[in-house]
Amino acid sequence: RLNPKEKTLFLFFLNHPKGVRIVDLMDHKAEILEHYKRFSRASTPSLIEDAVDLMLQPTDGNINQVLTRIRSKFKQTAGDSIAGYYTIEGARNEVYKISLNRELITIIEN
C-alpha cells in the first residue's frame, strides 16, 4: 500500500514514460496537485498545496524519501528482480522514470 504522496509520484511517472528530472518536477506541479488531491485526506486546498510544494523541493530531500519508500515497498512486495520494473529510477541530474512497458498497465479507478 502506497501513501498519498507515493501514489501521486507513482502515477505521475507512469504518465511520463520518457521520464522527468527531479529538478523539473515543479514545472509539473499542476498535474501533481491533481493526483495528490485524489489521494490526500488534507482538509483544505492550502494544506494540499503546501504538502506538494514540500515534496517537490529538490534541495529538501523529501522527494528522495518518497522515492526510497516506493522502492522499498515494491521490493518487499515483489522482490528485487521484479521490483526494478515498477520503481522510479534515475541518476542525479538525469531523468527519473519507470521502466515498465505501459502496454502492460491497466489503471482501475475506484
Sequence and secondary structure as in RCSB ss.txt:
>XXXX:A:sequence
RLNPKEKTLFLFFLNHPKGVRIVDLMDHKAEILEHYKRFSRASTPSLIEDAVDLMLQPTDGNINQVLTRIRSKFK
QTAGDSIAGYYTIEGARNEVYKISLNRELITIIEN
>XXXX:A:secstr
   HHHHHHHHHHHT TT EEGGGGGGGHHHHHHHHHHH   SSHHHHHHHHHHHH TTTSHHHHHHHHHHHHHH
HHH HHHHHHHSEEE TTSEEEE S GGG      
